[in-house]
């Protein structure tokens, strides 16, 4: 792709990411003279009004969140049939890559990363935004070890009614996902393998999670309890919010 200027301001340099719905480029903001990331909705989705609407909503949801552990959104725009979001450029790795390279990871590192993700989720919740895809792929780690939660792509801005009635449920699902991410960092494996999400979900309902300490040595019992609580098969036993989880991690 030849160097291309979007809206006379953002110069696309190289492709750095490729998702199902969008492609991410490293780019330069000519106006502020800094490097940024530009996420462009795939052309096949631009004809779908709902998709474009969701894409815009994602950018607006994330733009309202200012937090060191959340990837910042700077701008959203459209040129011709190109819909794009301008974001902070993160130099670093996804947690996915880190797990591949380092797992089983040092438990102190696991606590540190988890606390940063939980802080990001807490601020999102406070702003009535639910990130529904907490997984290693969407968690970036900068070279200085700062965690950045990315891709609020299927984040859902919820209204007050849902929050007051459903927030506990949504919250516990959230920290359930984070519990699985913790498990994966500690052991290098996910608690249950399966060919599809349904099989895995059924295992979660019917089987007990193998405690991480049976797979890896040196995990403090309190940390293991936190992981098992977050991934408890009964929703009512899981963490209700970030504060509960952070409190356990601090101890």
Buried (B, 14 or more C-beta within 10 A) or exposed (E): EEEEEBEEBBBBBEEBBEEEBBBBBBBBBEEEEEBBBBBBBBEEBBEEEEBBEBBBBBBBBBBEBEBEBBBBBBBBBBBEEBBBBBBBBBEBBBBBBBBEEEBBBEBEBBBEBBBBBBBBBBBBBEBBBBBBBBBBBBBBBEEEEEBBBBBBBEBBBBEEEBBEEEBBEBBBBBBBBBBBBBBBBBBBBBBBEEEEEEEBEEBBEEEEBBBBBEBBEEBEEEBBEBBBBBBBBEEEEBBBBBEBBBEBBEE
